[in-house]
Amino acid sequence: MEIRYKIWLERKREVIAGNGKINLLKTIDELGSIQKAAEKMGLSYRHAWGMIQKMERRAGFKIVKTTIGGKEGGGALLTSQGEKLVQGYLTFRDNLDKFIKNKFKQEFKGKFKKLRGVGEGK
């Protein structure tokens, strides 16, 4: 038995981001390109761009800054607000994960034969 959960951020009952969208933003930041990030994640550029626009509209602030091509080529990077969003989400998720796993271990360890993700053998 193992514990599973999902979290996401909402504003006015509309989803801004969850793990998938945060991973897209993180990949854009790492690669400096929406196109490269989309390819790495198996998404079309159009779908990735649509996700970004929806996140920005729902969040109420710019998350990704793009530059048009030219001699050096275009690119994309996270705005300072975008960086705060990604870092805040990742930190919160990691802390929540530790808490949930610990609480699960406290409540279920030893009550059943084997628990995956708890104690030895993980």
Secondary structure, DSSP 8 states (H G I E B T S, - for coil): -------EEEETTEEEEEHHHHHHHHHHHHHT-HHHHHHHHT--HHHHHHHHHHHHHHHTS--EEEE--SSS--EEEE-HHHHHHHHHHHHHHHHHHHHHHHHHHHHHTTTSS--TTSSTT-
